[in-house]
C-alpha cells in the first residue's frame, strides 16, 4: 500500500463531492460509503496488512477510515436529494464529520508510514 496515494485519493474526495454538487450527480452511495472498496480499504481488510492487525495505530486507521466512508453518506444523500447548500456546508464545515475524518485518515497514514520507516519525519 502506498500511503501517499491513499492520502491523495481520500483528500480528492472533497473535489469529487463538490463536482457532484455542481453536476447534481451523486456518487454511488452503495460503494462510496463502505470502507472495503477503495484501494486503502482493500489493503486494510486484506491479507497484505495482516502483520499490522495488532498494531494500535493500524486499528486507529481502520476505524477512522471506516468513519470517513460513513461520513460520505449524508453528503451523498444531500446531493441526491438536490440539497446543494446542505452538501456544501457538510463538506466545508471545519468541525464536521467529513473534514475531521479526512484529516484523521491522513494523520493515521502519515504516522503509520513514519512508524514503518523507523521514526518520525
N, C-alpha and C positions, 0 to 999 in steps of 0.2 A: 504494500500500500504506500502510495506517495502522499505524505502529509500535505505538501504544498498543493498538489492537485485537488485533494479533498477540501482544503481551505478555500481555494478559488471556486470550486463547484458550489459550496454552500453559501459563500458570500454572493455569488452570482444570482442566487435565488431572489435577492432584492430587485435586481433588474428584470428578472423573469416575471415577477409578480407585478411590478409597475407597468411592464409592457402588457401584461394580461389585463390590467385595469384599463389601459388606453384602448385596447382592441376589444375588450368585453369577452374575450375567450379565456375562460378559467382553465388552469392546468387540471389534469385528471386527478380528482381527489383520491380515488382508489389506489393509485400508485404513488402519489406525492406524499400522502400522509402516513405512510408506513416506512419504517426505518431499515428495512432489509432489501430495498430495491436499488438504491444508488450504489455506486462502487464502494463507498465507505461502509455502508450498511452490509453489503455482501461480505466485505472483509471482517467487519465486527462479528457477524454471525457465522462466519465460515471457519474452516479448519486452519487457515493461514495465521489466524490470530490466537489459536488455542493456547500457545505458550504464555500469552498475556492475560488469559481469562481470570487469573487470581490476583492480578495487579490492581490495587485500588484506583490508580489513575485510569487504567483501561475501563474499569467498571464505571467510573465517573463519565468517561467519554461515551460509553454505551448508553447510559441514562440520559445524558444531555443531548445526544444525537437523536434518541427516541423523542425527547421533549421538543427538539427542533422540528421534526417532521409532524408531530402533533400540532404544533403552533401554526403550521401552514393551513390547517383546516378552516378556522374561522375566516381567514383572509380569502381563501379559495371560495368559501361559501358566499362571502360578501360580493366577490366578483361575479359569481354565477347568478346571484340574486340582483344584479345591477345596482349595487350599493357602492359605487366607487369611492365616495368620501370615507365611508367606514373602512374600506380596504386600505386606502392611502394612510389613514390615521393609524391603523394597526401596523402597517409597515414602518412608518416613521416614528412611532412612539418610542422614545428612548427608554422608557420603563416597561414597555410591552413585551409580551412573551416572544414574539418573533425576533426582535432585536436582542434581547437578553440571551435567548437560546442560541442565536447565531454567534454571539460573542463567546458564549460558554464552549461551544463546539470548537471554535478557533483556538481558544485558550487551551483546551484539553489537547488538541492536536499538537500545538507548539510544545507544550510540556511533555507530552509523550515522545515526541521527536527528540527533544533535548535529553530525556532520560535514556532513550535507546542509543544516543550518541555518546553517553557517558558524562553528561554535565550540562550546565547552563550555557546559553549562547552569549 
